[in-house]
Amino acid sequence: MRVKNIQNTSSLRCKCTNWLDHWMRFTNKRIVPQCSAYNCTSKSIVGGHVIKCASSDKNWYIIPLCVKHNSSQLTDCYQLKKNIQYVSANVSKTCKKSD
C-alpha cells in the first residue's frame, strides 16, 4: 500500500498522550515499532497522519513513522511495509468511544 502524509496536522490532538500512543492503544501493541515505510529500519517516534494513495478510501489514518517519513518535506506517495495496521485518526470513532 502507498500512502501520502497529510500536511499541517501538528495542532491536532486526541485524548491519548500522543498520536503514536493512539496507534499503539488501538492496535494493542506494547513495543514501539519500526517506521512503517518500506525499507526503513528507524524507530518510530510519532504517529503520522496519512491518507491512502490511489484509493477511494479518503479517511485519515495514523501509522507509526520516523522523523524522516513524517516530514512535511515528504509530499509524494510512498510505499509501506506489508501488514501495517491503520488506526483511524477520527477521534470520534476511537478515543471518544473508549472513554
PyMOL commands that set and color helices and strands:
alter all, ss='L'
color gray80, all
select helices_A, chain A and resi 19-27
alter helices_A, ss='H'
color red, helices_A
select strands_A, chain A and resi 2-5+46-52+61-65+78-79+87-88
alter strands_A, ss='S'
color yellow, strands_A
deselect
rebuild
show_as cartoon
